[in-house]
Amino acid sequence: MRVRSDSFEDGAPIPPEFAFGKRGGNQPCVLSANRNPQLAWGDAPAGTRSFALACIDIDVPSRGDDVNQHGRTVSADLPRVEFAHWLLIDIPADCSEIAAGAYSDGITARGKRDPHGPGASRQGRNDYTGWFASDPDMAGVYLGYDGPCPPWNDERLHHYQFRLHALDVPELDLPDEFDWPQVQKAMRGHVLAEARWTGTYTLNPKAG
C-alpha cells in the first residue's frame, strides 16, 4: 500500500497553510490557516474494508517547563512523546483521496464540534484538547484535524507522520469520542497494511 501528498514531499517541510501556528513578523508564533493537507493512496491489500488515518507528531517534549518561555530553550536532547493532530477512522474502503482543506480550513476556538469526513467516517479527539485545557479562551474538545504548532523555542525539528492503516473491519469499536491510545488498541489484530508520509515543521529558525 502507498500513500502520497501533493501538499508537500515526503520528508520535506509542511507549508504553513497546513499548520495551526506560523511565524509572524516580530512574533514567534501567530495563528495560521490550519487546512488539512491533500492525501491520496492506493494498492490496498485484498480484504480491506476500511481505512484509519492518524497524523502524529513524534517529537513533542515530554516535559513542558521550558516550552514557549522567553529566554529559555527546549533542549533537543529532551525525551520526546507522541502528539495526535488528526484521527480519522471508518474511512470507506472505496475512498482513495482527501482534498486539501476538505475537513479543516481555519481554526475553531474550543475545537470543531462535528467535523465531517468521507462517507460515514468519524473524527477523534486530538491532543490539543489537553494542551488547551487550562486556557480559558481556547479550552474545549478538539475533534478532527488541527495542524502543527511546535514550541517556538524547541531546538528539535518536529516530524509529522501521516499514518494510513488498511483494516479488515468496516468500522472500529470505539465510543463517540476517542483518542489515539484507544484507536491503537481498537486496531490491534485488524491491520492489513500501513503506509506513511512524513512532513517536518518548526517555528524556530535555528532548529533542524
C-alpha positions, 0 to 999 in steps of 0.5 A: 500500500502507498500513500502520497501528498501533493501538499508537500514531499515526503520528508520535506517541510509542511507549508504553513497553510497546513499548520495551526501556528506560523511565524509572524513578523516580530512574533514567534508564533501567530495563528495560521490557516490550519487546512488539512493537507491533500492525501491520496493512496492506493494498492490496498491489500485484498480484504480491506474494508476500511481505512484509519488515518492518524497524523502524529507528531513524534517529537513533542517534549515530554516535559513542558517547563521550558516550552514557549518561555522567553529566554529559555530553550527546549533542549533537543536532547529532551525525551520526546512523546507522541502528539495526535493532530488528526484521527480519522477512522471508518474511512470507506474502503472505496475512498482513495483521496482527501482534498486539501482543506476538505475537513479543516480550513481555519481554526475553531476556538474550543475545537470543531464540534462535528467535523465531517469526513468521507462517507460515514467516517468519524473524527477523534479527539486530538491532543490539543484538547489537553494542551488547551485545557487550562486556557480559558479562551481556547479550552474545549474538545478538539475533534478532527484535524488541527495542524502543527504548532511546535514550541517556538523555542524547541531546538528539535525539528518536529516530524509529522507522520501521516499514518494510513492503516488498511483494516479488515473491519468496516468500522472500529469499536470505539465510543463517540469520542476517542483518542489515539491510545484507544484507536491503537488498541481498537486496531490491534489484530485488524491491520492489513497494511500501513503506509506513511508520509512524513512532513517536518515543521518548526517555528524556530529558525535555528532548529533542524 
